[in-house]
Amino acid sequence: MSPPFLNIKPTAAALLVSCGLLATSASAERLDAKVESFIETHCITCHDEDAANGDFRVDNLSPKVGFEDTPQWVEVMERIQSGEMPPEDASPQPTADQRAEIIEWIAARIKEGESARMAKRDRVSYRRLTREEYVYTIRDLIGVEYDASDPGGLFEDPQWHGFERIGSVLTLSPSHIEKYIIAAEVILDEAYPEQPIAYVEAGKRAAEVKQNAPHFQRLHADGLLDKVRFPLTTSGQIYRYSNPWRGPERRFPGPGVYEISYTVCGLKPVNGIAPRMAVIEPELDRVLFQQDIIASEDAPVTVTFRAHFPNPPGRPPTIHVMNQNKVPNHPRTNAGSRIPFITTGHRRAPWQMKITNQDGSPRYPILIIDSLSIRGPIVTDQEQRRREEYMATEESLTAAGDSLARLAGRAFRRPLKADELQIYLRIVKGELDAGESFRNAVKTGMVAILCSKSFLFIAEGDEESDRRELNDWELATRLSYLLWSTMPDDELFSLAENGQLRDRSVLQQQFDRMLADPRSERFMRSFSSQWLNLRKVGMFPPDKNLYPNYDDHLEQSMIGESRAFFAEVLQQGLTLREFIDSDWTMVNPRLARFYGIPEVTEDHFQRVALRPEHHRGGLLTHASVLSLTSDGTRHRPVHRGAWVSEVFLGKDPPPPPANVDPIEPTPTDAPKATLRMKLEAHKHHPNCASCHRKIDPLGLAFDHYNAIGQWRTHEKVEGTGDDPPVDASGQLPDGRSFADAKEFQQLLMADLDAFNRTFIEKLAIYGMRRTMTIDDHEGLDAIAAISRENNYSVRAILEAFVLSDLFQKR
């Protein structure tokens, strides 16, 4: 008689069918017997009611793996994976393939259970806004640029497989609430200051020679007083005089958004790099602006950008300018001398740093600042109108109620419920009774609204009924946070109020309108970053001794390529095939130098054609992806393979066994060996072999790229002898072979439907803010079919998702 565990119930059989172990009813008995046989042969003898070695039993574990007895099933998996179970002296021993089959089966069931728990929906689902969404929502609600990432701002959002929008992960703690209260007070103080803040413009020359300075008379006689400039030649120099708010007649107005302009020249050496202008607020540790500057001394250019400063009136921000050109600091720079700088053509003092060649061409990347101006704070007419709508002008509770109702209605993204407003009016009345001014009392009510659950969380469903469909208000919110990462605009609110948004033609029209809006760039940036795990780029900073060419500019350029690539595919109506392999990419000058692509000079991401010698094409050869799957010292084929498996194929490898010895560096007196050679040992380890056979080839295909994504033909390693040549060949579990990354990419292309399904599921996780379950498979399959009909167009996939029944359900 079989032990209780082996009496597989229909529900367990259904789980086996869903994961492919029981493909058909005809094969169910045979495949079921494999699972039964392993447990009965290798586990039951020592872990049943009679033996229970280590006080652990498997005979009474629930067959609903992943849903019941999960901690015990995790322990079973880990003991099999580590080789602890069955013990070494037990006979017979399972083969590596048998172990792997059981491990993968348990891991898949545990993942299904996790997804089901994370996607569990009560009558009302609450999903907190991310930090990024909070910032954009506050901006659209009340017109304040809150700097959530500044010191003292909001906490970073936790991630689940790269995604930051999963409702079950975005929890709320007392420390979160404290942060939100402080944030709301800061936001409202800026929107409603104690004293009005006037718009002011201020500007000045970058360098000014005072009347009592040594060179004043000479420059005055030559008419050059208004021609003095400030040069930045080395990376160690800092221009510290950007602040024009000096003296009582130029008092800093107060917090807000300011427009800043610099008139500058940028001299680029022949075959050298351009000077890179970086404007920094050191007290906030924030980069305000970065750009390569190429402009002759007689034709300066003006660069303009906007920045938000939280500083109170009278306390101006600190603004520094640097030339990030990697030229070592020099004790006798021109900027550090007391001789006013006019042009590089003027004679230098003998002791000054030589910055030009005999023919007058620059020896270094030189940034020259002519003048600067700052204007602000800038408040648009719509932002001012919103602020006035929310603040009552008549000092009465009735007027306060009307103004707070307008704020709460937009903040909650739905009509107010009966008596809901009274909660906030009682707060206002309590403040008034305590002697607070009317204006401050209303602001306290506004703080309560901005800290309420209805604002901080996206709510879907009804307490009174089990509603599965979204209503128009919820659909407007889901659509807006998908494409714009912010609250619905007035047009979406109007359609929701009139009950029109669920009409397919109306929803189609809104999709087209919103995707054409500049705010849709937020979706392209956010989704690509979360899907590809780009937040992890730079998590392990590359060793500067091994990779001296790596810097922050290159790191940001790597990330920018992948984001710009995704945007180009979507905006140009291209297909999923481009993500796997392409004959083009998006680069700026910094990344172009890194890739060896010539003639890219304009400092923005631009589409360039790729040639075979560039060894690039598709997301898989982006330096961002290749570096995030490395550890800063060496490439990691296993991690690269796991990334490809999860992100492109939708298969999460089982977790690695505990206590596996890491791959040690080759001793300096031993023959040089590639990382691939060292991984071969894992293939022969019984607890690692089967999993590594499936994962390793996916990563080894990209062995021609080092830890920061540079192409190489030989692997640079420690040891004796010559560096060994790279071998990027491999064989997939189904027997198909490849010689290098390009051939591997073609094998992926042949399985485009698998990538199609994975991409759609990742998009659905992002858009619906939850994991997918078996209940969603029909909806995902319908979108996949539309994708195939439209030649796998990425825009068509996004449109089909928005118009799908799945998108309109909770």
Residue pairs with C-beta under 8 A, 6 or more apart in sequence:
2 36
2 40
3 39
3 40
3 44
3 48
3 59
4 59
4 60
5 39
5 44
5 58
5 59
5 60
5 61
5 63
6 36
6 39
6 40
7 63
8 16
8 32
8 35
8 36
8 63
9 63
11 63
11 64
12 63
12 64
12 65
13 22
13 28
13 32
15 64
15 65
15 66
15 109
15 112
16 22
16 28
16 31
16 32
16 35
17 23
17 28
18 112
18 774
19 105
19 108
19 109
19 112
21 31
21 34
21 35
21 105
22 28
22 31
22 32
23 31
34 101
35 102
35 105
38 94
38 98
38 101
38 102
39 58
41 92
41 94
42 85
42 86
42 90
42 94
43 58
43 76
43 85
43 86
44 58
44 59
45 51
46 53
46 86
47 53
47 54
47 56
47 57
47 58
47 59
48 57
48 58
48 59
49 57
49 59
49 60
56 72
56 75
58 72
58 76
61 69
61 72
61 73
61 76
62 68
62 69
65 73
65 105
65 106
65 109
65 110
65 113
66 73
66 109
66 110
66 111
66 112
66 113
66 114
66 116
67 113
67 116
70 110
70 113
73 106
73 109
73 110
74 106
74 110
76 85
76 106
77 102
77 103
77 106
77 107
77 110
77 654
78 657
78 658
79 85
80 99
80 102
80 103
81 99
81 103
81 654
81 655
81 657
81 687
82 657
82 658
82 659
82 687
83 657
83 686
83 687
86 93
86 94
94 102
95 686
96 686
96 687
96 689
96 690
97 690
99 686
99 687
99 690
100 689
100 690
100 691
101 690
103 654
103 691
104 654
104 691
107 652
107 654
107 655
111 652
112 773
112 774
114 771
115 771
115 772
115 773
116 773
117 168
118 160
118 166
118 168
118 169
118 770
118 771
119 168
119 770
119 771
119 772
119 773
120 168
121 461
121 770
121 810
122 461
123 461
123 462
123 463
123 464
123 465
123 466
123 467
124 459
124 460
124 461
124 462
124 463
125 167
125 459
125 460
125 461
125 770
125 810
126 167
126 453
126 457
126 458
126 459
127 165
127 166
127 167
127 170
127 457
127 458
127 460
127 769
127 770
128 167
128 170
128 171
128 172
128 456
128 457
128 458
129 137
129 456
129 457
129 458
130 157
130 164
130 165
130 170
130 485
131 148
131 149
131 153
131 154
131 155
131 156
131 157
132 148
132 157
132 164
132 485
132 522
132 526
133 165
133 481
133 485
133 486
134 146
134 148
134 154
134 183
134 456
135 145
135 146
135 147
135 148
136 484
136 485
136 486
136 522
137 486
137 487
138 144
138 146
138 187
138 450
139 145
139 146
139 486
140 486
140 487
140 489
141 386
141 407
141 410
141 411
141 487
142 187
142 188
142 191
142 383
142 386
142 387
142 390
142 407
143 191
143 379
143 380
143 382
143 383
143 384
143 386
143 387
144 187
144 190
144 191
145 256
145 257
145 308
146 153
146 183
146 186
146 187
147 153
147 284
147 286
147 308
147 310
148 154
148 183
150 284
150 286
150 310
151 284
151 285
152 182
153 179
153 183
154 176
154 179
154 180
154 183
155 175
155 176
155 179
157 164
157 170
158 164
158 169
158 170
158 171
159 169
159 530
159 535
160 166
160 169
160 771
161 533
161 646
161 652
162 530
162 531
162 532
162 533
162 535
162 536
163 530
163 531
163 765
163 766
164 170
164 530
164 535
165 530
165 766
165 769
166 765
166 769
166 770
166 771
167 458
167 769
167 770
168 770
172 456
177 451
180 450
180 451
180 456
181 447
181 451
183 450
184 446
184 447
184 450
184 451
185 447
186 310
187 450
188 443
188 446
188 447
188 450
189 255
190 254
190 255
190 256
190 310
191 387
192 387
192 391
192 439
192 443
193 254
193 255
193 313
195 313
197 253
197 254
197 255
197 256
197 313
197 377
198 253
199 253
199 375
199 376
199 377
199 378
200 253
200 375
200 376
201 373
201 374
201 375
202 244
202 245
202 250
202 373
202 374
202 375
203 244
203 261
203 371
203 372
203 373
203 374
204 244
204 371
204 372
204 373
205 226
205 228
205 370
205 371
206 228
206 229
206 230
206 239
206 241
206 369
206 370
206 371
206 372
207 228
207 229
207 230
207 241
207 340
207 341
207 369
208 228
209 215
209 216
209 219
209 225
209 228
209 340
210 216
213 338
214 338
215 338
215 339
215 340
216 225
219 225
219 228
219 340
224 340
224 342
227 342
228 340
228 341
228 342
229 265
229 341
229 342
229 343
229 368
229 369
229 370
230 239
230 241
230 335
230 341
230 368
230 369
231 333
231 334
231 335
231 341
231 344
231 355
231 366
231 367
231 368
231 369
232 239
232 275
232 321
232 322
232 323
232 335
232 366
232 367
232 368
232 369
233 323
233 327
233 330
233 333
233 334
233 335
233 353
233 355
233 364
233 366
233 367
234 323
234 325
234 327
234 328
234 329
234 330
234 333
234 364
235 322
235 323
235 324
235 325
235 326
235 327
235 328
235 329
236 328
236 329
236 330
237 322
237 323
237 329
237 333
237 335
237 336
238 320
238 321
238 322
239 320
239 321
239 322
239 335
239 369
240 320
242 260
242 279
242 319
242 320
242 321
242 372
243 316
243 317
243 318
243 319
244 250
244 372
244 373
244 374
245 251
245 252
245 316
245 374
246 316
251 313
251 314
252 311
252 313
252 314
252 315
252 316
252 317
253 313
253 376
253 377
254 311
254 312
254 313
254 377
255 308
255 309
255 310
255 311
255 312
255 377
256 308
256 309
256 376
256 377
256 378
256 379
257 306
257 307
257 308
257 376
257 377
257 378
257 379
258 306
258 307
258 308
258 309
258 374
258 375
258 376
258 377
258 378
259 304
259 305
259 306
259 374
259 375
259 376
259 378
260 279
260 288
260 289
260 304
260 305
260 306
260 307
260 319
260 372
260 373
260 374
261 302
261 303
261 304
261 372
261 373
261 374
262 277
262 279
262 302
262 303
262 321
262 369
262 370
262 371
262 372
263 300
263 301
263 302
263 369
263 370
263 371
263 372
264 277
264 293
264 295
264 300
264 301
264 302
264 303
264 367
264 368
264 369
264 370
265 293
265 295
265 296
265 297
265 299
265 300
265 301
265 366
265 367
265 368
265 370
266 274
266 275
266 277
266 292
266 293
266 294
266 295
266 301
266 365
266 366
266 367
266 368
267 275
267 296
267 297
267 344
267 362
267 365
267 366
267 368
268 274
268 275
268 294
268 362
268 365
269 361
269 362
269 363
269 364
269 365
270 361
272 362
272 364
272 365
273 292
273 325
273 326
273 365
273 589
273 593
274 292
274 293
274 294
274 365
274 589
274 601
274 603
275 292
275 293
275 323
275 325
275 365
275 366
275 367
276 290
276 291
276 292
276 293
276 323
276 324
276 325
276 365
276 367
276 553
277 289
277 290
277 291
277 292
277 293
277 303
277 321
277 322
277 323
277 324
277 367
278 287
278 289
278 290
278 321
278 322
278 323
278 324
279 287
279 288
279 289
279 290
279 305
279 307
279 319
279 320
279 321
280 286
280 287
280 288
280 319
280 320
280 321
280 322
281 288
281 307
281 309
281 317
281 318
281 319
281 320
282 318
282 320
283 317
283 318
284 310
284 317
288 305
288 307
288 319
289 303
289 305
289 307
290 324
290 553
291 303
291 603
292 589
292 603
293 301
293 303
293 367
294 601
295 301
297 343
297 344
297 345
297 368
300 368
300 370
306 378
309 317
311 317
321 367
321 369
323 365
323 366
323 367
324 553
325 364
325 365
325 367
326 551
327 364
327 365
330 353
332 351
332 352
332 353
333 352
333 353
334 341
334 348
334 352
334 353
334 355
335 341
337 349
337 352
339 349
339 352
341 368
344 355
344 356
344 360
344 362
344 366
345 360
348 354
348 355
354 363
355 362
355 363
355 364
355 366
356 362
356 363
357 363
389 403
389 406
389 407
390 403
390 404
390 406
390 407
390 446
391 403
391 439
391 442
392 399
392 400
392 402
392 403
392 438
392 442
393 399
395 438
397 425
397 428
397 429
400 425
400 428
400 438
400 441
400 442
400 445
401 421
401 425
403 442
404 421
404 424
404 425
404 428
404 442
404 445
404 446
404 449
405 416
405 421
407 446
407 449
408 416
408 420
408 421
408 424
408 449
408 454
409 415
409 416
410 487
410 493
411 449
411 450
411 452
411 454
411 455
411 487
412 452
412 454
412 455
413 458
413 473
413 476
413 477
413 487
413 488
414 454
414 473
414 474
414 477
415 473
415 497
423 448
424 445
424 448
424 449
425 445
427 444
427 445
427 448
428 441
428 442
428 444
428 445
429 441
431 440
431 441
431 444
431 445
432 438
432 441
436 444
449 455
453 459
458 477
458 478
458 481
458 769
459 474
460 470
460 474
460 478
460 810
461 467
461 810
467 810
468 809
468 810
469 808
469 809
469 810
470 478
470 808
470 809
470 810
472 495
472 496
472 497
472 499
472 500
472 501
472 502
473 496
475 496
475 501
475 502
475 507
475 808
476 488
476 492
476 493
476 495
476 496
476 501
477 487
477 488
478 767
478 768
478 807
479 488
479 492
479 501
479 507
479 510
479 511
479 514
479 802
480 486
480 487
480 488
480 489
480 492
480 514
481 487
482 523
482 766
482 767
482 802
483 511
483 514
483 515
483 517
483 519
483 520
483 522
483 523
484 514
484 517
484 519
484 520
484 522
484 523
485 519
485 522
485 523
485 526
486 519
486 522
488 496
491 510
491 513
492 501
492 510
495 501
495 506
495 510
500 506
501 507
501 510
502 808
504 803
507 802
507 803
508 799
508 803
511 799
511 802
511 803
514 520
515 795
515 798
521 567
524 563
524 566
524 567
524 570
524 571
525 563
525 567
527 566
527 763
527 766
528 534
528 562
528 563
528 565
528 566
528 567
529 535
529 559
529 563
530 766
531 647
531 762
531 763
531 766
532 562
532 619
532 624
532 625
532 647
533 628
533 643
533 647
534 559
534 562
534 563
534 624
534 628
536 628
537 555
537 558
537 559
537 624
537 627
537 628
538 555
538 627
539 628
540 630
540 631
540 632
541 632
542 550
542 627
542 630
542 632
542 633
542 707
542 708
543 632
543 633
544 550
546 633
546 707
547 706
547 707
547 708
549 594
549 708
550 708
553 590
554 590
554 591
554 594
554 708
555 627
557 587
557 588
557 590
557 591
557 594
558 591
558 622
558 623
558 624
558 627
558 709
559 624
560 586
560 588
560 591
560 605
561 585
561 586
561 587
561 591
561 605
561 622
561 623
561 624
562 619
562 622
562 624
562 625
564 586
564 605
565 578
565 585
565 586
565 619
565 622
568 574
568 586
568 607
569 575
569 578
569 579
569 794
570 794
570 795
570 798
571 795
573 793
573 794
573 795
574 793
574 794
575 791
575 792
575 793
575 794
576 752
576 755
576 756
576 759
576 787
576 792
576 794
576 797
577 749
577 752
577 792
578 618
579 618
579 619
579 755
579 759
580 618
580 619
580 620
580 648
580 745
580 748
580 749
580 752
580 755
581 617
581 618
581 620
581 742
581 745
581 746
581 748
581 749
582 610
582 617
582 618
583 609
583 610
583 617
584 607
584 608
584 609
584 610
585 607
585 608
585 610
585 616
585 617
585 622
586 605
586 606
586 607
586 608
587 595
587 597
587 600
587 605
587 606
587 608
588 600
588 603
588 604
588 605
588 606
589 600
589 601
589 602
589 603
591 623
592 598
592 600
592 608
594 623
594 710
595 614
595 616
595 623
596 613
596 614
597 608
597 610
597 614
600 606
600 608
610 616
610 617
615 621
615 704
615 711
615 741
616 622
617 742
617 745
618 745
619 625
620 644
620 648
620 702
620 741
620 745
621 702
621 705
621 709
621 741
622 709
623 705
623 708
623 709
623 710
624 709
625 643
625 709
626 635
626 640
626 702
626 705
626 707
626 708
626 709
627 707
627 708
627 709
628 643
629 635
629 636
629 639
629 640
629 643
629 699
630 636
630 639
630 706
630 707
630 708
631 639
631 707
632 707
633 707
634 675
634 706
634 707
635 675
635 702
635 703
635 705
635 706
635 707
636 675
636 699
637 675
637 676
637 679
637 696
637 699
637 700
637 702
637 703
638 679
638 692
638 695
638 696
638 699
639 699
640 698
640 699
640 702
641 653
641 695
641 696
641 697
641 698
641 699
641 700
642 653
642 695
642 698
642 699
643 699
644 698
644 699
645 651
645 652
645 653
645 694
645 695
645 698
646 652
646 653
647 758
647 762
648 748
648 755
648 758
649 751
649 754
649 755
649 758
650 754
650 757
650 758
650 761
650 762
653 691
653 694
653 695
654 691
656 688
656 691
657 687
657 688
660 687
660 688
663 675
663 678
663 679
665 718
666 672
666 673
666 717
666 718
666 719
667 718
667 719
668 718
668 719
668 720
669 719
669 720
670 719
670 720
671 719
671 720
671 721
672 717
672 718
672 719
672 720
672 721
672 722
672 723
672 724
673 717
673 719
673 724
674 703
674 715
674 717
674 724
674 726
674 727
675 703
675 715
675 717
676 700
676 703
676 727
677 724
679 692
679 696
679 700
682 688
682 689
682 692
682 696
683 689
683 692
683 693
683 696
693 733
694 733
696 730
697 730
697 731
697 732
697 738
697 744
698 744
700 727
700 728
700 729
700 730
701 728
701 730
701 738
701 740
701 741
701 744
702 728
702 741
703 715
703 726
703 727
703 728
704 711
704 712
704 713
704 726
704 728
704 740
704 741
705 711
705 712
705 741
706 712
706 715
706 716
712 726
713 725
713 726
714 722
714 723
714 724
714 725
714 726
715 723
715 724
715 725
715 726
716 723
717 723
717 724
728 739
728 740
728 741
729 737
729 738
729 739
729 740
730 737
730 738
730 744
731 737
731 738
732 738
732 747
736 747
738 744
738 746
738 747
748 755
752 792
753 784
753 788
756 784
756 787
756 788
756 792
756 797
757 780
757 784
759 797
760 780
760 783
760 784
760 787
760 797
760 801
761 772
761 780
763 797
763 798
763 801
764 772
764 776
764 779
764 780
764 783
764 801
764 806
765 771
765 772
767 801
767 807
768 806
768 807
772 780
776 806
779 804
779 805
779 806
779 809
780 806
782 800
782 804
782 805
782 806
783 797
783 800
783 801
783 804
783 806
786 796
786 797
786 800
787 793
787 796
787 797
787 800
790 796
790 797
790 800
801 807
